[in-house]
């Protein structure tokens, strides 16, 4: 329910950015092109409880994972701020 709410919120916030001209070139040959990306994103939901079980008792490993996450995420955030 939360995910659907977030998707609806994103749609409402960015609905003024939709350009209908881009939809005229829709090609049915590429209709399943984003299927792999969406499926890969949805598969991560099962890993969240498993990671919680793994990281529950090991605080040093948890800190290491967070540092590693921010190490790889920070350049992406800087890149997005630069281009937006």
PDB file of N, CA, C and O in Angstrom:
ATOM      1  N   UNK A   1       0.825  -1.185   0.000  1.00  0.00           N
ATOM      2  CA  UNK A   1       0.000   0.000   0.000  1.00  0.00           C
ATOM      3  C   UNK A   1       0.870   1.250   0.000  1.00  0.00           C
ATOM      4  O   UNK A   1       0.549   2.233  -0.667  1.00  0.00           O
ATOM      5  N   UNK A   2       1.957   1.214   0.737  1.00  0.00           N
ATOM      6  CA  UNK A   2       2.851   2.366   0.806  1.00  0.00           C
ATOM      7  C   UNK A   2       3.501   2.620  -0.550  1.00  0.00           C
ATOM      8  O   UNK A   2       3.653   3.768  -0.966  1.00  0.00           O
ATOM      9  N   UNK A   3       3.881   1.549  -1.234  1.00  0.00           N
ATOM     10  CA  UNK A   3       4.534   1.695  -2.530  1.00  0.00           C
ATOM     11  C   UNK A   3       3.574   2.301  -3.548  1.00  0.00           C
ATOM     12  O   UNK A   3       3.958   3.168  -4.333  1.00  0.00           O
ATOM     13  N   UNK A   4       2.327   1.844  -3.532  1.00  0.00           N
ATOM     14  CA  UNK A   4       1.346   2.423  -4.446  1.00  0.00           C
ATOM     15  C   UNK A   4       1.111   3.900  -4.146  1.00  0.00           C
ATOM     16  O   UNK A   4       0.966   4.710  -5.061  1.00  0.00           O
ATOM     17  N   UNK A   5       1.074   4.243  -2.866  1.00  0.00           N
ATOM     18  CA  UNK A   5       0.930   5.649  -2.485  1.00  0.00           C
ATOM     19  C   UNK A   5       2.112   6.473  -2.980  1.00  0.00           C
ATOM     20  O   UNK A   5       1.923   7.575  -3.496  1.00  0.00           O
ATOM     21  N   UNK A   6       3.321   5.956  -2.831  1.00  0.00           N
ATOM     22  CA  UNK A   6       4.501   6.683  -3.298  1.00  0.00           C
ATOM     23  C   UNK A   6       4.500   6.847  -4.816  1.00  0.00           C
ATOM     24  O   UNK A   6       4.858   7.908  -5.327  1.00  0.00           O
ATOM     25  N   UNK A   7       4.103   5.807  -5.530  1.00  0.00           N
ATOM     26  CA  UNK A   7       4.018   5.909  -6.988  1.00  0.00           C
ATOM     27  C   UNK A   7       2.982   6.944  -7.414  1.00  0.00           C
ATOM     28  O   UNK A   7       3.213   7.714  -8.347  1.00  0.00           O
ATOM     29  N   UNK A   8       1.851   6.959  -6.734  1.00  0.00           N
ATOM     30  CA  UNK A   8       0.825   7.948  -7.027  1.00  0.00           C
ATOM     31  C   UNK A   8       1.314   9.352  -6.704  1.00  0.00           C
ATOM     32  O   UNK A   8       1.053  10.291  -7.456  1.00  0.00           O
ATOM     33  N   UNK A   9       2.017   9.500  -5.597  1.00  0.00           N
ATOM     34  CA  UNK A   9       2.568  10.804  -5.222  1.00  0.00           C
ATOM     35  C   UNK A   9       3.583  11.293  -6.258  1.00  0.00           C
ATOM     36  O   UNK A   9       3.572  12.466  -6.631  1.00  0.00           O
ATOM     37  N   UNK A  10       4.444  10.415  -6.714  1.00  0.00           N
ATOM     38  CA  UNK A  10       5.425  10.786  -7.742  1.00  0.00           C
ATOM     39  C   UNK A  10       4.725  11.190  -9.026  1.00  0.00           C
ATOM     40  O   UNK A  10       5.114  12.159  -9.679  1.00  0.00           O
ATOM     41  N   UNK A  11       3.686  10.439  -9.387  1.00  0.00           N
ATOM     42  CA  UNK A  11       2.941  10.775 -10.597  1.00  0.00           C
ATOM     43  C   UNK A  11       2.290  12.155 -10.480  1.00  0.00           C
ATOM     44  O   UNK A  11       2.328  12.943 -11.425  1.00  0.00           O
ATOM     45  N   UNK A  12       1.705  12.438  -9.344  1.00  0.00           N
ATOM     46  CA  UNK A  12       1.040  13.730  -9.155  1.00  0.00           C
ATOM     47  C   UNK A  12       2.055  14.865  -9.158  1.00  0.00           C
ATOM     48  O   UNK A  12       1.812  15.911  -9.759  1.00  0.00           O
ATOM     49  N   UNK A  13       3.181  14.669  -8.497  1.00  0.00           N
ATOM     50  CA  UNK A  13       4.183  15.732  -8.412  1.00  0.00           C
ATOM     51  C   UNK A  13       4.808  16.052  -9.772  1.00  0.00           C
ATOM     52  O   UNK A  13       5.116  17.210 -10.056  1.00  0.00           O
ATOM     53  N   UNK A  14       4.993  15.038 -10.605  1.00  0.00           N
ATOM     54  CA  UNK A  14       5.676  15.242 -11.872  1.00  0.00           C
ATOM     55  C   UNK A  14       4.742  15.181 -13.081  1.00  0.00           C
ATOM     56  O   UNK A  14       5.212  15.058 -14.212  1.00  0.00           O
ATOM     57  N   UNK A  15       3.454  15.265 -12.863  1.00  0.00           N
ATOM     58  CA  UNK A  15       2.512  15.179 -13.982  1.00  0.00           C
ATOM     59  C   UNK A  15       2.616  16.378 -14.922  1.00  0.00           C
ATOM     60  O   UNK A  15       2.270  16.268 -16.098  1.00  0.00           O
ATOM     61  N   UNK A  16       3.081  17.504 -14.429  1.00  0.00           N
ATOM     62  CA  UNK A  16       3.240  18.666 -15.315  1.00  0.00           C
ATOM     63  C   UNK A  16       4.446  18.529 -16.237  1.00  0.00           C
ATOM     64  O   UNK A  16       4.590  19.315 -17.174  1.00  0.00           O
ATOM     65  N   UNK A  17       5.313  17.551 -15.995  1.00  0.00           N
ATOM     66  CA  UNK A  17       6.487  17.324 -16.839  1.00  0.00           C
ATOM     67  C   UNK A  17       6.201  16.361 -17.989  1.00  0.00           C
ATOM     68  O   UNK A  17       7.067  16.151 -18.840  1.00  0.00           O
ATOM     69  N   UNK A  18       5.020  15.778 -18.032  1.00  0.00           N
ATOM     70  CA  UNK A  18       4.680  14.812 -19.074  1.00  0.00           C
ATOM     71  C   UNK A  18       4.436  15.541 -20.382  1.00  0.00           C
ATOM     72  O   UNK A  18       3.638  16.475 -20.449  1.00  0.00           O
ATOM     73  N   UNK A  19       5.128  15.105 -21.414  1.00  0.00           N
ATOM     74  CA  UNK A  19       4.987  15.681 -22.739  1.00  0.00           C
ATOM     75  C   UNK A  19       4.296  14.643 -23.627  1.00  0.00           C
ATOM     76  O   UNK A  19       4.870  13.591 -23.911  1.00  0.00           O
ATOM     77  N   UNK A  20       3.086  14.928 -24.060  1.00  0.00           N
ATOM     78  CA  UNK A  20       2.278  13.972 -24.817  1.00  0.00           C
ATOM     79  C   UNK A  20       2.895  13.679 -26.182  1.00  0.00           C
ATOM     80  O   UNK A  20       2.628  12.623 -26.756  1.00  0.00           O
ATOM     81  N   UNK A  21       3.688  14.560 -26.699  1.00  0.00           N
ATOM     82  CA  UNK A  21       4.326  14.357 -28.009  1.00  0.00           C
ATOM     83  C   UNK A  21       5.234  13.132 -27.973  1.00  0.00           C
ATOM     84  O   UNK A  21       5.390  12.450 -28.986  1.00  0.00           O
ATOM     85  N   UNK A  22       5.828  12.847 -26.829  1.00  0.00           N
ATOM     86  CA  UNK A  22       6.700  11.680 -26.716  1.00  0.00           C
ATOM     87  C   UNK A  22       5.941  10.368 -26.829  1.00  0.00           C
ATOM     88  O   UNK A  22       6.540   9.336 -27.130  1.00  0.00           O
ATOM     89  N   UNK A  23       4.649  10.387 -26.596  1.00  0.00           N
ATOM     90  CA  UNK A  23       3.866   9.160 -26.656  1.00  0.00           C
ATOM     91  C   UNK A  23       3.415   8.813 -28.070  1.00  0.00           C
ATOM     92  O   UNK A  23       2.920   7.709 -28.296  1.00  0.00           O
ATOM     93  N   UNK A  24       3.571   9.710 -29.009  1.00  0.00           N
ATOM     94  CA  UNK A  24       3.160   9.442 -30.384  1.00  0.00           C
ATOM     95  C   UNK A  24       4.046   8.420 -31.077  1.00  0.00           C
ATOM     96  O   UNK A  24       3.600   7.752 -32.009  1.00  0.00           O
ATOM     97  N   UNK A  25       5.268   8.288 -30.647  1.00  0.00           N
ATOM     98  CA  UNK A  25       6.208   7.372 -31.294  1.00  0.00           C
ATOM     99  C   UNK A  25       6.255   6.018 -30.589  1.00  0.00           C
ATOM    100  O   UNK A  25       7.275   5.331 -30.651  1.00  0.00           O
ATOM    101  N   UNK A  26       5.194   5.631 -29.932  1.00  0.00           N
ATOM    102  CA  UNK A  26       5.144   4.361 -29.214  1.00  0.00           C
ATOM    103  C   UNK A  26       5.218   3.199 -30.199  1.00  0.00           C
ATOM    104  O   UNK A  26       4.493   3.171 -31.194  1.00  0.00           O
ATOM    105  N   UNK A  27       6.095   2.245 -29.915  1.00  0.00           N
ATOM    106  CA  UNK A  27       6.295   1.093 -30.787  1.00  0.00           C
ATOM    107  C   UNK A  27       5.969  -0.182 -30.005  1.00  0.00           C
ATOM    108  O   UNK A  27       6.584  -0.456 -28.975  1.00  0.00           O
ATOM    109  N   UNK A  28       5.006  -0.953 -30.493  1.00  0.00           N
ATOM    110  CA  UNK A  28       4.609  -2.164 -29.794  1.00  0.00           C
ATOM    111  C   UNK A  28       5.682  -3.255 -29.844  1.00  0.00           C
ATOM    112  O   UNK A  28       5.603  -4.226 -29.091  1.00  0.00           O
ATOM    113  N   UNK A  29       6.661  -3.112 -30.699  1.00  0.00           N
ATOM    114  CA  UNK A  29       7.747  -4.097 -30.751  1.00  0.00           C
ATOM    115  C   UNK A  29       8.613  -4.024 -29.489  1.00  0.00           C
ATOM    116  O   UNK A  29       9.254  -5.010 -29.126  1.00  0.00           O
ATOM    117  N   UNK A  30       8.639  -2.882 -28.826  1.00  0.00           N
ATOM    118  CA  UNK A  30       9.466  -2.702 -27.631  1.00  0.00           C
ATOM    119  C   UNK A  30       8.641  -2.661 -26.352  1.00  0.00           C
ATOM    120  O   UNK A  30       9.071  -2.063 -25.366  1.00  0.00           O
ATOM    121  N   UNK A  31       7.482  -3.275 -26.346  1.00  0.00           N
ATOM    122  CA  UNK A  31       6.602  -3.155 -25.187  1.00  0.00           C
ATOM    123  C   UNK A  31       7.167  -3.875 -23.959  1.00  0.00           C
ATOM    124  O   UNK A  31       6.911  -3.445 -22.834  1.00  0.00           O
ATOM    125  N   UNK A  32       7.926  -4.957 -24.145  1.00  0.00           N
ATOM    126  CA  UNK A  32       8.493  -5.682 -23.013  1.00  0.00           C
ATOM    127  C   UNK A  32       9.933  -5.270 -22.721  1.00  0.00           C
ATOM    128  O   UNK A  32      10.620  -5.958 -21.966  1.00  0.00           O
ATOM    129  N   UNK A  33      10.400  -4.188 -23.287  1.00  0.00           N
ATOM    130  CA  UNK A  33      11.772  -3.737 -23.077  1.00  0.00           C
ATOM    131  C   UNK A  33      12.078  -3.428 -21.610  1.00  0.00           C
ATOM    132  O   UNK A  33      13.126  -3.859 -21.130  1.00  0.00           O
ATOM    133  N   UNK A  34      11.230  -2.710 -20.871  1.00  0.00           N
ATOM    134  CA  UNK A  34      11.565  -2.426 -19.465  1.00  0.00           C
ATOM    135  C   UNK A  34      11.190  -3.537 -18.492  1.00  0.00           C
ATOM    136  O   UNK A  34      11.340  -3.362 -17.283  1.00  0.00           O
ATOM    137  N   UNK A  35      10.708  -4.674 -18.985  1.00  0.00           N
ATOM    138  CA  UNK A  35      10.249  -5.738 -18.100  1.00  0.00           C
ATOM    139  C   UNK A  35      11.363  -6.256 -17.201  1.00  0.00           C
ATOM    140  O   UNK A  35      11.127  -6.521 -16.022  1.00  0.00           O
ATOM    141  N   UNK A  36      12.547  -6.401 -17.724  1.00  0.00           N
ATOM    142  CA  UNK A  36      13.669  -6.905 -16.929  1.00  0.00           C
ATOM    143  C   UNK A  36      14.055  -5.959 -15.811  1.00  0.00           C
ATOM    144  O   UNK A  36      14.365  -6.402 -14.705  1.00  0.00           O
ATOM    145  N   UNK A  37      14.041  -4.691 -16.075  1.00  0.00           N
ATOM    146  CA  UNK A  37      14.401  -3.699 -15.061  1.00  0.00           C
ATOM    147  C   UNK A  37      13.370  -3.692 -13.944  1.00  0.00           C
ATOM    148  O   UNK A  37      13.728  -3.665 -12.767  1.00  0.00           O
ATOM    149  N   UNK A  38      12.107  -3.714 -14.300  1.00  0.00           N
ATOM    150  CA  UNK A  38      11.036  -3.713 -13.297  1.00  0.00           C
ATOM    151  C   UNK A  38      11.070  -4.998 -12.484  1.00  0.00           C
ATOM    152  O   UNK A  38      10.919  -4.953 -11.263  1.00  0.00           O
ATOM    153  N   UNK A  39      11.262  -6.124 -13.119  1.00  0.00           N
ATOM    154  CA  UNK A  39      11.333  -7.396 -12.413  1.00  0.00           C
ATOM    155  C   UNK A  39      12.519  -7.431 -11.462  1.00  0.00           C
ATOM    156  O   UNK A  39      12.390  -7.924 -10.342  1.00  0.00           O
ATOM    157  N   UNK A  40      13.663  -6.924 -11.878  1.00  0.00           N
ATOM    158  CA  UNK A  40      14.845  -6.887 -11.021  1.00  0.00           C
ATOM    159  C   UNK A  40      14.601  -5.993  -9.810  1.00  0.00           C
ATOM    160  O   UNK A  40      15.020  -6.327  -8.702  1.00  0.00           O
ATOM    161  N   UNK A  41      13.929  -4.863 -10.009  1.00  0.00           N
ATOM    162  CA  UNK A  41      13.640  -3.962  -8.894  1.00  0.00           C
ATOM    163  C   UNK A  41      12.676  -4.602  -7.906  1.00  0.00           C
ATOM    164  O   UNK A  41      12.835  -4.435  -6.696  1.00  0.00           O
ATOM    165  N   UNK A  42      11.690  -5.323  -8.392  1.00  0.00           N
ATOM    166  CA  UNK A  42      10.727  -5.954  -7.498  1.00  0.00           C
ATOM    167  C   UNK A  42      11.311  -7.142  -6.750  1.00  0.00           C
ATOM    168  O   UNK A  42      10.825  -7.479  -5.670  1.00  0.00           O
ATOM    169  N   UNK A  43      12.332  -7.781  -7.287  1.00  0.00           N
ATOM    170  CA  UNK A  43      12.958  -8.913  -6.606  1.00  0.00           C
ATOM    171  C   UNK A  43      13.721  -8.489  -5.357  1.00  0.00           C
ATOM    172  O   UNK A  43      14.019  -9.329  -4.508  1.00  0.00           O
ATOM    173  N   UNK A  44      14.040  -7.215  -5.228  1.00  0.00           N
ATOM    174  CA  UNK A  44      14.801  -6.768  -4.063  1.00  0.00           C
ATOM    175  C   UNK A  44      13.971  -6.766  -2.794  1.00  0.00           C
ATOM    176  O   UNK A  44      14.540  -6.717  -1.703  1.00  0.00           O
ATOM    177  N   UNK A  45      12.641  -6.818  -2.890  1.00  0.00           N
ATOM    178  CA  UNK A  45      11.802  -6.813  -1.691  1.00  0.00           C
ATOM    179  C   UNK A  45      12.056  -8.036  -0.819  1.00  0.00           C
ATOM    180  O   UNK A  45      11.953  -7.956   0.405  1.00  0.00           O
ATOM    181  N   UNK A  46      12.379  -9.141  -1.425  1.00  0.00           N
ATOM    182  CA  UNK A  46      12.634 -10.339  -0.632  1.00  0.00           C
ATOM    183  C   UNK A  46      13.983 -10.292   0.064  1.00  0.00           C
ATOM    184  O   UNK A  46      14.188 -11.005   1.046  1.00  0.00           O
ATOM    185  N   UNK A  47      14.895  -9.484  -0.411  1.00  0.00           N
ATOM    186  CA  UNK A  47      16.218  -9.428   0.207  1.00  0.00           C
ATOM    187  C   UNK A  47      16.251  -8.553   1.450  1.00  0.00           C
ATOM    188  O   UNK A  47      17.169  -8.685   2.258  1.00  0.00           O
ATOM    189  N   UNK A  48      15.287  -7.669   1.628  1.00  0.00           N
ATOM    190  CA  UNK A  48      15.307  -6.758   2.778  1.00  0.00           C
ATOM    191  C   UNK A  48      15.150  -7.523   4.098  1.00  0.00           C
ATOM    192  O   UNK A  48      15.960  -7.306   4.999  1.00  0.00           O
ATOM    193  N   UNK A  49      14.158  -8.401   4.266  1.00  0.00           N
ATOM    194  CA  UNK A  49      14.096  -9.150   5.530  1.00  0.00           C
ATOM    195  C   UNK A  49      15.302 -10.071   5.741  1.00  0.00           C
ATOM    196  O   UNK A  49      15.745 -10.278   6.871  1.00  0.00           O
ATOM    197  N   UNK A  50      15.821 -10.615   4.650  1.00  0.00           N
ATOM    198  CA  UNK A  50      16.984 -11.493   4.780  1.00  0.00           C
ATOM    199  C   UNK A  50      18.212 -10.710   5.240  1.00  0.00           C
ATOM    200  O   UNK A  50      18.981 -11.202   6.067  1.00  0.00           O
ATOM    201  N   UNK A  51      18.404  -9.513   4.723  1.00  0.00           N
ATOM    202  CA  UNK A  51      19.520  -8.681   5.157  1.00  0.00           C
ATOM    203  C   UNK A  51      19.351  -8.248   6.610  1.00  0.00           C
ATOM    204  O   UNK A  51      20.335  -8.112   7.338  1.00  0.00           O
ATOM    205  N   UNK A  52      18.118  -8.031   7.030  1.00  0.00           N
ATOM    206  CA  UNK A  52      17.872  -7.680   8.430  1.00  0.00           C
ATOM    207  C   UNK A  52      18.297  -8.817   9.354  1.00  0.00           C
ATOM    208  O   UNK A  52      18.881  -8.577  10.411  1.00  0.00           O
ATOM    209  N   UNK A  53      18.006 -10.047   8.958  1.00  0.00           N
ATOM    210  CA  UNK A  53      18.410 -11.195   9.773  1.00  0.00           C
ATOM    211  C   UNK A  53      19.931 -11.327   9.809  1.00  0.00           C
ATOM    212  O   UNK A  53      20.498 -11.673  10.845  1.00  0.00           O
ATOM    213  N   UNK A  54      20.588 -11.058   8.696  1.00  0.00           N
ATOM    214  CA  UNK A  54      22.046 -11.195   8.636  1.00  0.00           C
ATOM    215  C   UNK A  54      22.726 -10.113   9.458  1.00  0.00           C
ATOM    216  O   UNK A  54      23.692 -10.386  10.171  1.00  0.00           O
ATOM    217  N   UNK A  55      22.223  -8.879   9.361  1.00  0.00           N
ATOM    218  CA  UNK A  55      22.883  -7.745  10.004  1.00  0.00           C
ATOM    219  C   UNK A  55      22.462  -7.528  11.449  1.00  0.00           C
ATOM    220  O   UNK A  55      23.010  -6.646  12.111  1.00  0.00           O
ATOM    221  N   UNK A  56      21.527  -8.282  11.953  1.00  0.00           N
ATOM    222  CA  UNK A  56      20.963  -8.038  13.275  1.00  0.00           C
ATOM    223  C   UNK A  56      22.003  -8.104  14.395  1.00  0.00           C
ATOM    224  O   UNK A  56      22.020  -7.224  15.255  1.00  0.00           O
ATOM    225  N   UNK A  57      22.840  -9.088  14.409  1.00  0.00           N
ATOM    226  CA  UNK A  57      23.761  -9.254  15.527  1.00  0.00           C
ATOM    227  C   UNK A  57      25.164  -8.765  15.264  1.00  0.00           C
ATOM    228  O   UNK A  57      25.991  -8.787  16.176  1.00  0.00           O
ATOM    229  N   UNK A  58      25.467  -8.329  14.071  1.00  0.00           N
ATOM    230  CA  UNK A  58      26.832  -7.976  13.722  1.00  0.00           C
ATOM    231  C   UNK A  58      26.917  -6.483  13.419  1.00  0.00           C
ATOM    232  O   UNK A  58      26.713  -6.068  12.278  1.00  0.00           O
ATOM    233  N   UNK A  59      27.217  -5.679  14.430  1.00  0.00           N
ATOM    234  CA  UNK A  59      27.195  -4.221  14.258  1.00  0.00           C
ATOM    235  C   UNK A  59      28.368  -3.726  13.401  1.00  0.00           C
ATOM    236  O   UNK A  59      28.208  -2.760  12.656  1.00  0.00           O
ATOM    237  N   UNK A  60      29.537  -4.364  13.490  1.00  0.00           N
ATOM    238  CA  UNK A  60      30.673  -3.926  12.679  1.00  0.00           C
ATOM    239  C   UNK A  60      30.398  -4.150  11.196  1.00  0.00           C
ATOM    240  O   UNK A  60      30.739  -3.315  10.358  1.00  0.00           O
ATOM    241  N   UNK A  61      29.787  -5.272  10.885  1.00  0.00           N
ATOM    242  CA  UNK A  61      29.454  -5.570   9.491  1.00  0.00           C
ATOM    243  C   UNK A  61      28.393  -4.607   8.972  1.00  0.00           C
ATOM    244  O   UNK A  61      28.432  -4.196   7.812  1.00  0.00           O
ATOM    245  N   UNK A  62      27.443  -4.250   9.836  1.00  0.00           N
ATOM    246  CA  UNK A  62      26.396  -3.305   9.459  1.00  0.00           C
ATOM    247  C   UNK A  62      26.989  -1.940   9.132  1.00  0.00           C
ATOM    248  O   UNK A  62      26.613  -1.320   8.137  1.00  0.00           O
ATOM    249  N   UNK A  63      27.903  -1.476   9.953  1.00  0.00           N
ATOM    250  CA  UNK A  63      28.559  -0.181   9.704  1.00  0.00           C
ATOM    251  C   UNK A  63      29.344  -0.245   8.401  1.00  0.00           C
ATOM    252  O   UNK A  63      29.328   0.705   7.618  1.00  0.00           O
ATOM    253  N   UNK A  64      30.021  -1.348   8.168  1.00  0.00           N
ATOM    254  CA  UNK A  64      30.770  -1.519   6.924  1.00  0.00           C
ATOM    255  C   UNK A  64      29.848  -1.454   5.705  1.00  0.00           C
ATOM    256  O   UNK A  64      30.191  -0.830   4.701  1.00  0.00           O
ATOM    257  N   UNK A  65      28.683  -2.093   5.789  1.00  0.00           N
ATOM    258  CA  UNK A  65      27.727  -2.083   4.669  1.00  0.00           C
ATOM    259  C   UNK A  65      27.229  -0.667   4.408  1.00  0.00           C
ATOM    260  O   UNK A  65      27.126  -0.259   3.251  1.00  0.00           O
ATOM    261  N   UNK A  66      26.916   0.094   5.463  1.00  0.00           N
ATOM    262  CA  UNK A  66      26.452   1.466   5.272  1.00  0.00           C
ATOM    263  C   UNK A  66      27.534   2.351   4.668  1.00  0.00           C
ATOM    264  O   UNK A  66      27.250   3.173   3.797  1.00  0.00           O
ATOM    265  N   UNK A  67      28.760   2.188   5.120  1.00  0.00           N
ATOM    266  CA  UNK A  67      29.864   2.962   4.546  1.00  0.00           C
ATOM    267  C   UNK A  67      30.046   2.608   3.075  1.00  0.00           C
ATOM    268  O   UNK A  67      30.247   3.492   2.243  1.00  0.00           O
ATOM    269  N   UNK A  68      29.978   1.342   2.756  1.00  0.00           N
ATOM    270  CA  UNK A  68      30.097   0.899   1.376  1.00  0.00           C
ATOM    271  C   UNK A  68      28.958   1.451   0.515  1.00  0.00           C
ATOM    272  O   UNK A  68      29.178   1.875  -0.620  1.00  0.00           O
ATOM    273  N   UNK A  69      27.754   1.443   1.056  1.00  0.00           N
ATOM    274  CA  UNK A  69      26.595   1.974   0.336  1.00  0.00           C
ATOM    275  C   UNK A  69      26.780   3.456   0.022  1.00  0.00           C
ATOM    276  O   UNK A  69      26.577   3.877  -1.117  1.00  0.00           O
ATOM    277  N   UNK A  70      27.163   4.244   1.015  1.00  0.00           N
ATOM    278  CA  UNK A  70      27.339   5.674   0.778  1.00  0.00           C
ATOM    279  C   UNK A  70      28.541   5.974  -0.099  1.00  0.00           C
ATOM    280  O   UNK A  70      28.551   6.969  -0.823  1.00  0.00           O
ATOM    281  N   UNK A  71      29.559   5.117  -0.039  1.00  0.00           N
ATOM    282  CA  UNK A  71      30.731   5.298  -0.901  1.00  0.00           C
ATOM    283  C   UNK A  71      30.338   5.207  -2.380  1.00  0.00           C
ATOM    284  O   UNK A  71      30.836   5.967  -3.210  1.00  0.00           O
ATOM    285  N   UNK A  72      29.447   4.276  -2.696  1.00  0.00           N
ATOM    286  CA  UNK A  72      29.029   4.121  -4.084  1.00  0.00           C
ATOM    287  C   UNK A  72      27.845   5.008  -4.450  1.00  0.00           C
ATOM    288  O   UNK A  72      27.631   5.279  -5.632  1.00  0.00           O
ATOM    289  N   UNK A  73      27.081   5.461  -3.483  1.00  0.00           N
ATOM    290  CA  UNK A  73      25.913   6.305  -3.767  1.00  0.00           C
ATOM    291  C   UNK A  73      26.258   7.773  -3.896  1.00  0.00           C
ATOM    292  O   UNK A  73      25.623   8.487  -4.672  1.00  0.00           O
ATOM    293  N   UNK A  74      27.241   8.237  -3.160  1.00  0.00           N
ATOM    294  CA  UNK A  74      27.561   9.660  -3.143  1.00  0.00           C
ATOM    295  C   UNK A  74      27.927  10.211  -4.525  1.00  0.00           C
ATOM    296  O   UNK A  74      27.438  11.285  -4.878  1.00  0.00           O
ATOM    297  N   UNK A  75      28.755   9.539  -5.321  1.00  0.00           N
ATOM    298  CA  UNK A  75      29.027  10.078  -6.669  1.00  0.00           C
ATOM    299  C   UNK A  75      27.780  10.187  -7.537  1.00  0.00           C
ATOM    300  O   UNK A  75      27.682  11.100  -8.357  1.00  0.00           O
ATOM    301  N   UNK A  76      26.827   9.277  -7.371  1.00  0.00           N
ATOM    302  CA  UNK A  76      25.585   9.361  -8.135  1.00  0.00           C
ATOM    303  C   UNK A  76      24.762  10.566  -7.714  1.00  0.00           C
ATOM    304  O   UNK A  76      24.159  11.229  -8.558  1.00  0.00           O
ATOM    305  N   UNK A  77      24.729  10.856  -6.426  1.00  0.00           N
ATOM    306  CA  UNK A  77      23.983  12.018  -5.934  1.00  0.00           C
ATOM    307  C   UNK A  77      24.611  13.301  -6.459  1.00  0.00           C
ATOM    308  O   UNK A  77      23.899  14.207  -6.891  1.00  0.00           O
ATOM    309  N   UNK A  78      25.923  13.386  -6.428  1.00  0.00           N
ATOM    310  CA  UNK A  78      26.622  14.571  -6.944  1.00  0.00           C
ATOM    311  C   UNK A  78      26.368  14.716  -8.441  1.00  0.00           C
ATOM    312  O   UNK A  78      26.128  15.822  -8.925  1.00  0.00           O
ATOM    313  N   UNK A  79      26.417  13.624  -9.163  1.00  0.00           N
ATOM    314  CA  UNK A  79      26.169  13.663 -10.612  1.00  0.00           C
ATOM    315  C   UNK A  79      24.756  14.150 -10.913  1.00  0.00           C
ATOM    316  O   UNK A  79      24.559  14.950 -11.827  1.00  0.00           O
ATOM    317  N   UNK A  80      23.775  13.677 -10.153  1.00  0.00           N
ATOM    318  CA  UNK A  80      22.387  14.081 -10.379  1.00  0.00           C
ATOM    319  C   UNK A  80      22.182  15.556 -10.043  1.00  0.00           C
ATOM    320  O   UNK A  80      21.440  16.248 -10.740  1.00  0.00           O
ATOM    321  N   UNK A  81      22.826  16.041  -8.991  1.00  0.00           N
ATOM    322  CA  UNK A  81      22.707  17.464  -8.653  1.00  0.00           C
ATOM    323  C   UNK A  81      23.343  18.334  -9.718  1.00  0.00           C
ATOM    324  O   UNK A  81      22.874  19.439  -9.986  1.00  0.00           O
ATOM    325  N   UNK A  82      24.399  17.843 -10.319  1.00  0.00           N
ATOM    326  CA  UNK A  82      25.098  18.607 -11.341  1.00  0.00           C
ATOM    327  C   UNK A  82      24.253  18.770 -12.597  1.00  0.00           C
ATOM    328  O   UNK A  82      24.302  19.817 -13.243  1.00  0.00           O
ATOM    329  N   UNK A  83      23.480  17.750 -12.951  1.00  0.00           N
ATOM    330  CA  UNK A  83      22.730  17.778 -14.208  1.00  0.00           C
ATOM    331  C   UNK A  83      21.281  18.191 -14.041  1.00  0.00           C
ATOM    332  O   UNK A  83      20.605  18.431 -15.041  1.00  0.00           O
ATOM    333  N   UNK A  84      20.775  18.285 -12.822  1.00  0.00           N
ATOM    334  CA  UNK A  84      19.368  18.677 -12.651  1.00  0.00           C
ATOM    335  C   UNK A  84      19.221  20.133 -12.263  1.00  0.00           C
ATOM    336  O   UNK A  84      18.103  20.615 -12.083  1.00  0.00           O
TER     337      UNK A  84
END
